[in-house]
Amino acid sequence: MNYDSKPAIQSLGVVGPVVAILVIVLGMMGVDIANDVAGVPDRIAGIIDSGMALVGIAVGIYGRVTATKQISGLVKQEP
């Protein structure tokens, strides 16, 4: 069988979880994205950061469920 394929960076099933992991890891390192970058108050910043991680996870699940192409290669499509 010959499947259509695309690079991983074009896949919501890959990019969504990477964003979620980035938000979580930065939070563990003490970088509060909503507070440090946008200047949002502390109470709201935690909710925003958690929301960003949840959106990344949801996008990854949506991308995987609706996927029509295989992933081949990280940046370039492999033959």
C-alpha positions as CSV (number, residue, x, y, z in Angstrom):
1,M,0.0,0.0,0.0
2,N,1.1,3.5,-0.8
3,Y,-0.1,6.0,1.9
4,D,0.0,9.7,1.6
5,S,2.4,11.2,4.1
6,K,3.4,14.5,5.6
7,P,6.2,15.8,7.9
8,A,5.7,15.7,11.6
9,I,5.7,19.5,12.0
10,Q,2.6,19.7,9.8
11,S,0.7,17.3,12.0
12,L,-1.7,18.6,14.7
13,G,-1.2,15.2,16.4
14,V,2.4,16.1,17.0
15,V,2.4,19.9,17.3
16,G,-0.4,20.1,19.9
17,P,1.3,17.9,22.4
18,V,4.6,19.6,21.9
19,V,3.0,22.9,22.8
20,A,1.4,21.4,25.9
21,I,4.8,19.9,27.0
22,L,6.5,23.2,26.4
23,V,4.0,25.1,28.6
24,I,4.3,22.4,31.3
25,V,8.1,22.3,31.3
26,L,8.4,26.1,31.3
27,G,6.0,26.2,34.2
28,M,8.2,23.7,36.1
29,M,11.2,25.8,35.4
30,G,9.5,28.8,36.9
31,V,8.5,30.6,33.7
32,D,4.8,31.6,34.0
33,I,4.0,32.4,30.4
34,A,0.7,34.3,31.0
35,N,2.2,36.3,33.9
36,D,5.7,36.9,32.6
37,V,4.9,37.6,29.0
38,A,1.4,39.1,29.0
39,G,1.5,40.7,32.5
40,V,-1.7,38.9,33.6
41,P,-2.4,38.8,37.4
42,D,-1.2,35.6,39.2
43,R,-4.7,34.2,39.9
44,I,-5.6,34.3,36.2
45,A,-2.2,33.4,34.9
46,G,-2.3,29.9,36.3
47,I,-5.7,29.3,34.7
48,I,-4.4,30.6,31.3
49,D,-1.3,28.4,31.5
50,S,-3.3,25.3,32.3
51,G,-5.7,26.2,29.5
52,M,-2.9,26.5,27.0
53,A,-1.7,23.0,28.0
54,L,-5.2,21.6,27.8
55,V,-5.7,23.2,24.3
56,G,-2.4,21.6,23.1
57,I,-3.5,18.2,24.3
58,A,-7.0,18.6,22.8
59,V,-5.5,19.7,19.4
60,G,-3.2,16.7,19.5
61,I,-6.2,14.3,20.1
62,Y,-8.3,16.1,17.4
63,G,-5.4,15.9,15.0
64,R,-4.9,12.2,15.6
65,V,-8.6,11.3,15.3
66,T,-9.0,13.2,12.0
67,A,-5.7,12.2,10.5
68,T,-5.8,11.1,6.9
69,K,-2.0,10.9,6.3
70,Q,0.9,9.1,7.8
71,I,3.7,11.0,9.4
72,S,7.1,10.5,7.7
73,G,10.1,12.6,8.6
74,L,10.3,15.4,11.1
75,V,10.7,18.4,8.8
76,K,10.8,17.0,5.3
77,Q,8.6,14.3,3.9
78,E,10.6,11.2,3.4
79,P,10.1,9.2,0.2
